[in-house]
């Protein structure tokens, strides 16, 4: 797949669906069955006294799953036969038909569709005289967002979509968001044994086992990635169900090197923030060009301030005066750019200067707090190691006495490990999500997009509604209860 398709939402096209006026319903039935076009709807008053919507309201069946008949139905017959699914479909079709623009015996509807679907749409509606006319993207109108890609990418998109819809102009950070999430989780949950359990759980979810867990199958990339990261950090920490000595320690013991772990956690957070600033700068440029990218706090201005503070910290640590001078210059440039952007938003004047000064101070304070916030990666990593140590020391103390106390040691180890696993996995998952949303996504996104919502109503082919004289729908039963057979 080309990299632009990986890094951006699915390319959308503004289109008009045009057909002879007498074929409008036939075209809409075909478009609804395809389910790949989002049709604009215009809010307007219309007379539905004899329409399908009023019949549904009278029957109290507004929530019925809709379907469409391939031929124009008799609404009285549908109501008598309790075919509320077809009535619901006709109500939606009536609303779209009312929004059509009619000129010289032709009808047209505007909407959005994925660019790759246009040939298929045109071929589908051609038999009824319909055609697809590409339109220019209206100025100031945001296209809907659809995140496509392979199935595994679709499993990862909830991490981003839970925060908000990616604006159509922005890059899609799904893969990077997943990678940073599992990295942070692993640093807080470093244990080889427990990481392997998570990998096993991911394999089971992927295979659809157990049956009761099939609704969580889409989460297997998160569980598997988190397990792999936890296993890797477990080798670094020398932890396997606690400090059992089952695996060698490659790096450090979190409990004996907390300062080093803290510095590494803050450093990892700085790297992740740098990546967020880079994506934010690209997104600001795609949203509003160079002016927005230059002055936005999540653009070049904020990036310069962040980079300058980092160079200052490096110069101070290494005792290098040139680095101190360079860092100060870069940070000052970022402050000036950010102040200019805040002043423009404030409208200038003394009020704008005061507002810009306050926002600039807030920007600096938040930047420092955001970096320090990543210290929780070390804090919860220490907590996880401490719980493992408590369980293991209690197990050892009982095991050496033998007999019944050895059996108690097994119970302590099993129950303690299960509790530590459940508690720490939940905490690490929540804290990683918190860092993802508040520290990283807040720089990548500054606006919200709108999701692509194609109109999809299936065609009820071969399921014609019977007309019966004795059907009684006055008891409010669901439409499915009145179907024949």
C-alpha positions, 0 to 999 in steps of 0.5 A, a space after each residue: 500500500 502506498 505510504 499516502 494511503 497509510 498516513 491519510 484518511 481515505 480520499 473522498 470526492 464531492 459528487 452529484 447523483 443525477 437521474 431523470 426525475 421519473 427514475 429518482 426512486 429507482 436510483 436511490 434504491 440502488 444507492 442505498 443498497 450499495 451503502 457507499 454514498 453519504 447524501 446531503 440532507 436539507 432541513 425543510 418542512 414537508 407534508 408527511 401526512 400520508 407518508 411512511 414517516 407518519 405511519 411509523 410514528 402512528 404505529 410506534 415503530 420508529 426504531 425498526 431496522 429499515 429495508 427498501 422494496 425494489 418497486 414502489 410499494 403501497 404504503 397502506 398495504 405495508 402498514 396493514 401487513 405490519 411491514 415496518 421495516 419497509 415503511 422505515 426504508 420508505 421514510 428515509 427514501 422520502 427524506 432524500 427525495 425531498 432534498 433533491 434539486 429538480 430542473 428540466 425533468 432531471 433530479 440531482 442529489 449532492 453528497 460524498 463518496 470514496 474516490 475509489 468507489 465512483 466507477 462502481 457507483 456509476 455502473 450501478 445506477 447507469 441502468 436506470 439513467 443515473 450518472 455520477 458527476 464529480 464536483 469541486 470541493 466547496 470552500 470552507 466545507 470539511 469532507 467526511 473522514 473514513 479510515 480505511 486499510 487492512 483489517 488489522 488497521 481497522 482493529 487499531 482505529 478505535 484508539 484514535 476514534 475514541 478520542 475524536 474523529 480525525 479531521 479529513 485534512 490531517 494525517 492518521 496517526 493510528 499506527 504510531 498511536 498503537 506503537 506508543 501505547 504498547 511501548 508505554 504499557 510495557 514500560 509500566 508492566 515489564 514482566 516476561 511471564 505476565 507478558 507471555 500470558 497476554 500474548 497467549 490471550 491475544 492468540 486466543 482472541 484472534 482464534 475466537 476463543 473462548 466463544 464468550 470473548 468473540 465480541 472482543 476479538 478486534 482487541 487482539 492487536 492491542 493485547 498482543 502488542 502490549 504483551 510483546 512490549 511487557 515481555 521485552 521490558 521484563 527481560 530488561 528488568 529481569 522479571 518473570 512473575 516477579 524477581 524469580 531469577 527465571 530470566 537474566 537481567 539485561 538492564 536494571 532492577 527497577 527497585 535498585 535503580 529508580 533514578 535511572 528508570 525515572 530519567 529514562 521514562 522522562 526521556 522517552 516521554 520527550 521523544 514521544 512529545 517530539 513526535 507529536 509536535 512533528 505530526 502536529 506541525 504537518 497537520 497544521 500545515 495541511 489544515 491552514 498552510 504555512 501561517 497556521 503551521 508557523 504560529 500555532 502552539 502545536 506547530 513550528 512555534 511550539 516545536 521551537 520552544 520544546 526543542 529549545 528547552 531540550 537543547 538548553 537542558 542538554 547544554 546545562 548537563 554537558 556544561 556547553 555554553 554554545 548549546 546554551 546559547 543555541 537553545 536559548 535562541 531557538 526557545 526565544 524564537 518559539 516564544 515570539 512566534 507563539 506570542 504573535 499567534 496568540 496576539 492575532 487570535 486576541 485581536 491586538 490592542 492591550 487586551 490582546 497583549 494581556 491575553 497573549 501573555 497569559 496564554 504564553 505563560 500557560 504554554 510554558 507551564 503546560 510544556 513542563 508539566 507534560 514532560 514531567 507527566 511521563 515520570 509515571 511510566 517509571 512510577 508504575 513500573 516501580 509499583 509493578 516490581 514492588 508488588 512482584 517482590 512482595 508476592 515472591 518474598 512471601 512465597 519464599 518465606 513459606 516454601 522453606 518451611 515445607 509441609 502445609 506451608 509449602 502448599 500455602 506458598 503455592 496458593 500465595 504465589 498463585 493468588 498474589 500473582 493473579 491479583 498483581 496481574 489484574 490490578 497492574 494490567 488495568 492501571 498500566 492500560 489506563 495510564 498509557 491511555 491517559 498519556 496518549 490522549 492528554 499529552 500526545 493527541 492534544 498536540 496532534 489534533 486541535 479540531 475534530 473531523 466528522 465521520 463518513 456516514 454512508 446511507 445504507 438500506 438493503 433491498 428486500 429482494 424476493 420478500 414482498 409484503 402480503 396484503 391481508 384484510 385481517 392483519 391487526 397491528 394495533 397491539 404495538 408488536 414489532 414488525 418481525 412478529 407480523 411477518 409471514 412464516 
